[in-house]
Amino acid sequence: MYIGDYLGRRAIYSPEKLAIIDAGKMPELRLTYRQWNERVNRLAHWLRHEAGIEKGDRVAILAKDGIEHLDCFFACGKLGAIHTALNWRLHWRETVAILENTTPKVLIYSSEFSGDVTKIQAAISYSLFGVFLEGEGADGSVPYHFVLDEGRETAVTCPSLTKEDTACLIFTGGTTGLPKGAQISHRMINWNVLNTVIHDLHHDDIYLNVFPLFHAGGLFAYTSSQIVFGNTTIITRQFDPKQVLNLIEREQVTVFAAVPTMYQMLTQAKNWQTAVLSSLRFCTSGGAPLPVPLVEQYQQEKGVRFKQGFGMTEYGPGLFALPAEDAIRKAGSIGRPNFFIDVQVVDDKNKPLGPNEVGELVLKGPSGCSGYWNNPEASAAAYDDEGWFHTGDLVRYDDDLYFYVVDRKKDMFISGAENIYPAEIEAVLYKHPAVHMCAVVGVPDEKWGEVGKACVILKPDETVTENELIAFMQANLARYKVPKSVTFMDEFPISGAGKILKRELREKFVD
């Protein structure tokens, strides 16, 4: 056995234990660890012998959640290859930019994206072999079932793999237009598992995962720990409140995690009143603070206990945890640091600050990423000379070591748990011939927490409507990044250094 062959080791320890339920399939797919390991061996053999995948090569996937994401991840682990999960919500031109930067040899994709894949293959500068999951694929692609049929069930390993080798790339929103690929090593995965187990998991837990599998939260927060533990994990194609409530009750789910918007949507589902959630040991909320009235509603109506989590792609992803017993007493807190995470709050000169002083959160420990793919400048900027990772988040902690996020990374805002980077949107707006100056800020929204507002100053004698600018952005960006509104202005608040004061700009639109 070698580093990276997680399923192979688990198939030895508990071959007949139910490993995975893919509730997005019709009919549902249920596999034991033995069955799943054999399936992944088939994929790994095909990738090695037919597609020429070697250690360090990238294998990309563009699909909504399904077992194929995890097949690809574990097959890459066996081969020493690098799993590269693409955000299916991106515009296909954005995906081209990521592919040009990472150059995977194989792209596995859902047939619903066949049209985009055809455009992608025509636009990129190298040959990309396609494998489609169902239905009809783009020209030259082969079906996934053929790949599994052709591969062998015998063990596949990479003897030269080390803990510092990169297991996968997870993409963070790009402040300069191109998302950065955080290099997730096998070492980072293992320390995240240990942190998660210490704080949260028991043997025989059943976890329902509704996070996107191209996110660190979906791939690692609980899922990887569940597999190492030999527990059962349930995945869905995408979040459906009615289905989630039914699955929790039917499968006796013990652990569930979501973002506040999802928890709000569950209470509005038609089956909320009749749903029995007594099997849940706890629910975890992350991405944004969970409103106290919502915590109280779950406790009173369903007897559900909440934990608050906080993490990031580059570290963990689990960094802090707020226990269920503190959900109301310490409302607004992200909790205390996980066991193997060192944290400091520092000022602008990297001097450590004390309780109740606001400064930047910096991190140190074995669960950090290995920098950013093909981006040495960003990698060097992330860590200081003493090895501390600078998050850019402004935080404080109280006398009991409970941490609170005071402000987010400069200019970034979060909409529906997605990080939105205004510079990327502004770069697109500046391409419009009528735009003289622009600034994008996040403004409060009842459903999504925050949404984008584009503030625009037009060039003299130029005209354009709000709808026309929104349509222009939709043609160049993923839809979730596109601001919900545009406000035309005559001037912006400007600092002495000539920079737009976005904080003052945002305050104009906040009651």
N, C-alpha and C positions, 0 to 999 in steps of 0.2 A: 504494500500500500504506500501511496505517496501523497504529499501535500496537494491539495486541489481535488482529490477524488472523494468528495464528501458523500456522494450517494453510494459509491462503492463500499465505503466503510460502513455506512448505515445498513446497507443490504446484507452485510455479514451479521451485524448485531441483532437486527429485527426485521428479517426478510418478509414476514407475513403481516406486519403491522400496516394499517392503512396510512399511507403517506400523504396523498393529495386527492382532493375532490375539485374537479374543474366544473363548477356550476354554470359556467357560460356555454358549455357544450350541450347539444341536443342529440341524444340523451346525455346526461351528466357522465363524466369520465371519472372513475374511481380506480386508483392504482395503489398496490402495496409497494413497499420499498424495493422488493425484488423485481416486480414488474416495471417499475419506473426506472430502476438502474439499467435493466436490459434495454429499455427503450432509448435511454440516453447513450448507452454504449453503441447502439446502432447508428445514432446520429454522429457520434464522435468518429466511428470508423469511416463513415461516408465522407465526413469533412476532411479527414486525414488522407484517405486513399483516392477519393474522387475529386475533391476540390483542392487538394494540395495544402491544406491548412497545417502550419507548423507552429512551434512555440513562438509566441509573440505576435502572431498574425491576428488581425481583427476579424470578428464575425458579427455583423450587424443584424438587428431585427427591428422591423417597423410594423407593429401590430398592436391591437388592443389586448387587454390582459387575457392570458390563456396559458396553458401548460407549456406551450412552445417557448415562451420567454424563459421559463425555468429549465426546459430541456437544453436550450442554447447556453445558458449560464453554466450548467453543470457539465455539459459536453466540453465547453471551453476550459473548464477547470481540469478535466481529465487530460486535455491536449496541451495545456500550458498556453492556450490562446487567450485572446482578450475579448470578452463579451462586450458588445457595443450597442446598447439599447437606445433607440431613437424615439424622440417625442413625436407621436403621430399627430399632435395638434399643430405642429409647425407648418408653415407654408413650404411647398416642395423646394422652392429656391433656397430657403434657409437650410433644408436638409442637404442640398447639394453642397453648400459651404462646409457643413460638418463632415460629409463624406470625403471631400477633397482634402480636409485636414487630417482625417484618420485613416483613409484608404483601406477600408475593409475589402477582403476578397469575395465575400459572400454576403448577400442581403436576403434574409428571410422576411417575408411580408404577407399580410392579409390581402386577399384578392380585392377587398374594397379600396385598396391603395394601388391597384394595378395601373390605373391611369397616371397617377403621380410617378410610379416607378418607371413607366415608359418615358416620361419627361426627364426624370432624373438620369436614366441611363444614356439618354441622348445629350444631356448637358455636361456630364462629368468627363474628365480628361483621361480616364483609364477604364479598363474593362471590369465590370462588376457582375458577377454571376448571381442570378436570382432563383429563389426557391419560394413558391407560393403555398399558402396553407390550405386553401379550399377554393372552390369555384374555378374561375378562369384567371390565369396569370398573364403577365406581359410576355411578349415574344422572346423565346429563348430560355424561359424559366422552366424549372421542373417542379412537379408537385411534391409536397412534403411527405405524403404517404409513400411515394416512390423512394425517397431518401431512406425512410425507416425500413422499407422492405429490402433495400439493397444492402444496408449495413449489417454487421454481425453483432451478436450479443456478447461476445467474449470481452474480457476486461481491456480497458484502454487507460494507460497512464503516461505521465511525463516524468521520468526519473530525475531529470536535471532541474525541475521546478524548485524554487526556494520561496520562503515566506515573503520576501521583498518583491517578487515578481508581481506584475499587475494582473489582477483577475478580471477587471472590467473598467469601463469608462462610464461615469455618470455625469451628465452635462448640467452645468449651472447656468443661469441666465447671464448673458454677456453684457457687461457695461459698455463695451465698445462695438457691439453689433453681433459678434460671433460667440455663442455659448462656449464656455471653457469646459474641457473634459477632465474632471477630477480623476486621478489615477488611484483606483481602489486596489490595494495590495491584499494578498492572502493574509498577511499579518493583521491588517486593519479589520478584515472580516472576522477573524478569530477573536480579537479583543472586543469587538462589538458583541459577539455572541456571549462572551464571558460577562460583560457588563449587563447585558439583557437578562441573562439567567440569574445573576445575583439579585437583581431588583424585581424581576417580574415573573419568570416562568417556572412552572412545575412540570414534572413528568406527567404525561397524558393530558396536557392542555390541548384544547382544540381552538385554533385561531382562524378567524374569518378576516381575510385580507381584501380590502376594497381600494387600497392605494394603487396608483399606476405603477406597473412594474418597470417603467423607465426611470422612476424616482428611487432615491436611496431609501425612503420610507417604505416603499412597496417591496423592494428587493431584499432589504436588510433588517429593518427595524425589529420585526419579529420573525419573518419568514425563514431567514437563514438559521436563526437560533432554533426554530421549531424542527428543522431538518436535522441539525446536529443532535438535538435532543431525542429525535425519533418520534416526534409528535405528529398530529394530523393538521394539515393546513387546507383551508378552503379558499378558492379564488373565484372571482366573478369576472365577467367580460368588462363591465363598467358599473358604476354605482347605481343601484335601483333600490329605493327605500323599501318597497313592498317585499322584494326578493330577500333583502338583508334581514328583515324581521322574521320572515318565514324560515330562513336558513338558521338563524340563531336558535329558534325554537326547535326545529326538526332535528338538527345535528347536535344540539346541546353544546353550543359554542361556549367556551369559558373565557376567552380573551377576544376583545374587539377594539379596533382603533380607527379613528376618523378625525376629520377636521370639524370645527364648530358648525359650519354651514351644513354638513351632512347630518349632524345630530339634530339640527333644526328641521331638516327635511324629513327625518324619520318620524318626528312628532306629528307631521302633517300627512303621513301615509294613511291610506284607508283602513289598514289593519293595525294601526297603532294601539287602539283601545283594547283589542282582543289579543295582542301579541303577548306571549309569556317569555320573559327574559330572565327568569330565575336561575338559569344555568351559568350566567355570566359572573365570574369572580370579580372582574372590573372592566371598565372601558378606559381607554387612553385617548386624550385629546391633544392635538398639536397643531401647529401652523398659525395659531392666533389664540389670544386668551378666550377661555370658555366662560360665557356669561353666567353669573351666579344663579339667576332665575332658571336657567336651563338645567344646571346641576341639581337644583332643588326639585324641578319637575321630574327628572329621571329618578331621583331618590324616592320621592313621594308616590309617584304613579307606578314605577316598575322596580323599585328597590335596587337600582343600579348605582354602584360606587364608581367615581371617576378619579383617574390620575391625569395630571397634566404633564406633558413631555415637551422637551425642547432639544433640537439638534440641527445639524446642517450636513449637507452633502460631503463637505470636506473633512468632517470630524465626527466620528461615531458610526451612524448618525445620531445615536442616543447620547446626549451630553448631560442633561438635567432631568430630574423626575420629582414631581410633587405628589406625595402619597395621598391616597383617597381620604384619609382622616383629616388632611389639611386643605381639602378642596375649597372649603368655604372660609375657614379661619385665616388662610393665607391666599385668598382669592387675588388673582392677578400675578402671583408668583409663578416662575417656571420651576421652582423647587431648588433642591440641592444638587451639587455635582454628583455624577455617577462615580462608582468606586475607583476606577482606574483613570480618572481625569484630573489633572491639575489645572486650576483656574486662577487667574488674577484679574483685578480691575486696575487699569493703569491710566495715568494722565498722558498728555501729549509728549512728555519726555520719557515715557516708559517707566515712570516711578509708580510703584504699587500704592494703591489708595486703600483706605480703611472702610469700615461699615458706613453705609448711608452717604457715601461719596460717589458721584457719577463719573464713570470713565469707560474706556474701551475694554471689552471682554477679550482676554487672550488665553490661549489654551496650550497645554503640553501633555503628552502622553502617547502611548503606543497605538491608539486608534485613529491617528491622523492620516490623511492621504499623502501620497508621494509626489505632490505637485500637480501641475496641469499638463495635459498631453500637448507636446509640440509648442509649448509656450513658456520658455525659460524665464522670460521677464516677469510674468505673473507668478510663476513658481517662486522666484527669488523674493518677490515683494510680499508673499504671504507669510513667510517666516522671518523672524528677526535673528540677530547674531547669536542669541542665547537659545534658539529653538522654539520660541513661543510663536504660535499661530495667531495672527491678528484678524479678528472676525469683522471689525468695523462696526459692531453693535455696541451701543452705549447702554450700560447696565449699572445697577447698584445692588448691594446685598445688605440685609439687616443684621441685627446682632445675633440672630439664630442661624446665620449662613443660608438664608433663603434669598434667592436672586430674583431680580425684577428687571425686565427689559424696559428701558426708558425711551429709547429711540432706535430706529432701524438704520441699516447701512445708508450712507448718504444717498439721498434722492430715491432709493428703491422703495417700492410699496408692495404690499401683498394683496392679491385679489383672488378669492376662492382658494387660498393656500398656494397659489402660484406666485413666485417672485417676478415682479415686473420692473424692468430697468428702463427708465425714461430715455436715456441716451440712445438706445436702440431705436425707439419710436421716433425720436426727434431726427435721427439720421435719415429716416424715410421721409418725414415731413419736409425736410430741407430740399428734397429732390423735386418737390412740386414747384412749378414756375411762379406761382403766386405768393409763396411764403417768403417773408422777409426774416422774421424771427419767430421762434417757437419755444415752448417749454411745456413739458408734460408733468403733471403732479397727480398724486392719488387723493381722492376725496371720499368721504364716508358713503357707504352704501349698505342698506339694511340686509340685503341678501348675500353679497360677496365680501362684506367687510370694507373693502375699498375698491373703487374703479378709477380708471384713468380719465383725466380731463386734459385736453390739449388746448393750450393758450397760444393764440396765433396773432402775429402782427403781419398784415399783408403789405406787399410792395405797393408803392404809389401807382394809382390807376389800374391796379389788378383787382379782380373780383373772383370769388369762389364761395360756394355755399358749404355749410356744415356737412350736409349729406355727401357732397362731392369729395370733401377731404376724408371723410370716414371711408368712403368707397375706395379712395386711393390707397389708404393704409391697409384696407382689407386685401388689396391685390398684392401686397408686398409683405405682410406679416401674418402670423398665426392669429386667428380671430380673438383668442382670449387676451392678446396683447393690445388690441385696438381700443383706444379710448372710447368711452360711451358717449362723450359729448365734446364739442369744440366751442370755445369762447373766443370771439374776435376782440382784440384790444388795441389801444392806441400806443401804449407804452408798458414796460415792465419795471418793477422795482429793481434797481441796479446797485451793486455794492461799489465801494470806492475802487476796487480792483477791476471793475467792469463786468462782474459776473452777475447773472440773474439771481436774485434772492428768492429761491423757490419756496422757502418756508413762509415768507411774507405773501408770496403769490397764492400759496395754498390756503392761507388764512382768509383770503378774500371769499373763498367758497365754502368755508366751514362756519356753521352757526355758532 
